[in-house]
Amino acid sequence: MRLSNSKWREVMFGAAVVVGLACGLACGGSGSQGSGDPAVVGTWVGTAAGSSTVWTFTFASTDAEVKMGTVLAYKGTYVANASTNPKGVSFTITESSYATYIGKTSNGIYKIEGSTLTLASNQPGDATRPTDFTPGGNAEVFTLVKQ
């Protein structure tokens, strides 16, 4: 499947952002890799703000996998910090079909309200972190529902 430049950017940036945030969630409250957070471990499905593309995020205690439709977009490792408000997360991309992002970190924030996970993160390589869940600039915002 060949994607237009804008669609390719959405796929790569969106996946990196979401994996970064979602993976970080699985760390839980200690802020250390692998501590686990039962509230986020599992499968979440949703979209990015302003897009109808369906994303599926599968979280384990130390890793996450992100698919756009049926295509594997990213895998990576994470560190979460649940002691901040909003909760913070940093994700390092270890595998991707977009080579530019491999080895880079995506910084973000997250919140869980009922069965909804909201993630906001900046593009991999951008050292800043979003301060709220408003889409724009380098921030991508995803709304996911636990399956």
C-alpha positions in Angstrom: 0.0 0.0 0.0 1.5 3.4 -1.0 0.5 6.3 1.1 0.5 10.0 0.3 3.0 12.2 2.1 0.4 13.6 4.4 -1.1 10.2 5.2 2.4 8.7 5.7 3.1 11.5 8.2 -0.2 10.8 10.0 0.6 7.1 10.2 4.2 7.5 11.4 3.7 10.4 13.7 0.4 9.2 15.1 1.8 5.7 15.8 4.9 7.1 17.5 2.9 9.4 19.6 0.4 6.8 20.7 2.9 4.1 21.4 4.9 6.5 23.4 2.0 7.4 25.6 0.4 4.1 25.7 3.6 2.2 26.5 4.3 4.6 29.3 0.9 4.0 30.8 1.7 0.4 31.4 4.4 1.4 33.8 2.0 2.4 36.4 2.6 4.8 39.3 6.2 4.0 40.2 7.6 5.6 37.1 9.9 2.7 36.5 9.9 0.4 33.5 8.0 -2.8 34.0 6.1 -1.9 37.2 2.7 -2.5 35.4 -0.6 -0.8 35.7 -3.5 -3.2 35.5 -5.8 -0.3 34.3 -3.9 0.1 31.0 -2.6 -3.4 30.2 -4.7 -4.9 27.4 -6.0 -3.7 24.1 -7.4 -0.2 23.4 -8.9 1.0 20.1 -9.6 4.6 19.0 -8.7 7.5 16.7 -6.5 10.6 16.7 -8.2 14.0 16.9 -9.4 15.0 13.4 -8.9 11.6 11.8 -11.0 8.5 11.1 -8.0 6.2 11.0 -8.5 3.3 13.5 -5.6 2.6 15.9 -5.2 -0.5 18.1 -2.8 -0.4 21.0 -1.8 -3.6 22.8 0.0 -3.0 26.1 2.1 -5.4 28.2 3.9 -4.4 31.4 7.0 -3.3 29.6 6.2 -3.1 25.9 3.5 -1.9 23.5 2.5 -2.6 20.0 0.6 -0.2 17.8 -1.3 -1.0 14.7 -2.9 1.3 12.2 -5.7 -0.8 10.8 -4.0 -4.2 10.4 -0.5 -2.8 9.7 2.1 -2.9 12.6 3.3 0.7 12.9 5.5 0.6 16.0 7.0 -1.3 19.0 8.9 0.2 21.8 9.9 0.5 25.5 8.7 3.2 28.0 9.1 5.0 31.3 6.0 6.6 33.0 5.7 9.1 35.7 2.3 8.9 37.4 3.3 11.4 40.1 2.8 14.4 37.9 -0.5 16.0 36.9 -1.2 15.2 34.1 0.7 11.9 34.2 3.8 11.9 32.0 5.3 9.3 29.8 8.4 8.9 27.6 8.6 6.2 24.9 11.6 5.0 23.0 10.9 3.5 19.6 12.7 0.3 19.0 11.0 -0.9 15.8 9.2 1.0 13.1 8.7 1.0 9.4 9.7 4.7 9.6 13.5 4.5 10.2 13.8 8.1 11.2 12.0 7.5 14.4 13.9 4.4 15.6 15.9 5.2 18.7 14.1 8.5 19.3 11.9 9.4 22.3 8.4 10.7 22.2 7.3 12.6 25.4 3.7 12.8 26.3 0.9 12.9 28.9 -2.1 10.6 29.6 -5.3 10.3 31.6 -7.9 7.5 32.1 -11.5 8.3 32.7 -13.7 5.2 33.0 -12.9 3.0 30.0 -11.4 5.9 28.0 -7.7 6.5 27.7 -6.6 9.9 26.3 -3.0 10.3 25.1 -1.2 13.4 23.9 2.4 13.4 22.8 4.9 15.3 20.7 6.7 14.0 17.7 9.7 11.7 18.4 12.9 13.7 18.9 11.0 16.7 20.3 12.3 17.0 23.9 9.2 19.0 25.1 6.1 17.5 26.5 2.5 18.6 25.9 0.9 20.4 28.9 -2.7 19.6 28.0 -4.8 17.4 25.7 -5.4 20.0 23.0 -4.4 18.9 19.5 -2.0 21.2 17.6 1.6 22.1 17.0 3.7 19.0 17.4 1.1 17.3 19.7 -1.1 14.5 18.5 -4.1 13.6 20.8 -5.7 10.1 20.8 -8.9 8.9 22.4 -9.0 5.1 23.0 -11.5 2.8 24.5 -10.5 -0.4 26.4 -11.7 -3.6 24.6 
